Amino acid sequence: MPGNSVSWAAKVLAVAGKDIVSEFRTRYAFNAIIMFALVTLTVISMALGILEPGKPVMAALFWIILFFAAMSGLAQVFIKEEESGTALILKLSSDGLVIFFGKLLFNLALLFILSVLIVPLFIILLGTTPASWGIFLIGLILGIVGLAGATTIIAAIVAKATVKGALFTVLSFPVLMPLLVAAIEITKVAFEGGPFADVSSPVQLLVAYDVVMLTISVMLFDFVWRQ
């Protein structure tokens, strides 16, 4: 990292800001994840009808919706650079870590917006409210950070592939499996209103996953990005 941390942070924010401005113009990733989430929530709500699935099933459904909605849009953070021909300019003008953290911030922003929309709709359409909001938010925030960290570098890997969308989901699922298992367990306890002691292990797993994934991404990104 450069010695001037203020200048480095400004460059990261500049990359994230460029993506945000570009997304406001096209709304491709935003529309993709929002429409997928809305359609999936509606279909699941209609399919369940008057059934009352247990809390573990509802927790799994929540993260399945969040995962596949994210898969429909997060890959665009690098794909659009390759398709528009701006990837080479970024490689020549910015350090690899600046690009990674700028794209990571953009993906985090997308996921937080997605979560703000999905959570109330999930509660309204599926009739399930977390009994413990503290535990629910801990699992959601840690899950989003890990999801953004893993998908950012995977998006960089698949950006030059021919079948980008399908490959992105296929590569992401096994990498994100430990995160999804832990996040579902935390969300289940939050729906059931269990004590924090019941989620201490999955919370520790999520924290470890986030740290390890971000560390590996930082170490490998420059090599992946410039190949």
Secondary structure, DSSP 8 states (H G I E B T S, - for coil): --S-HHHHHHHHHHHHHHHHHHHHHH-HHHHHHHHHHHHHHHHHHHHHTT----HHHHHHHHHHHHHHHHHTTTTHHHHHHHHHT-HHHHHHHS-HHHHHHHHHHHHHHHHHHHHHHHHHHHHHHH----S-HHHHHHHHHHHHHHHHHHHHHHHHHHTTSSSHHHHHHHHHHHHHHHHHHHHHHHHHHHHHT--GGGGHHHHHHHHHHHHHHHHHHHHHHHHHHH-
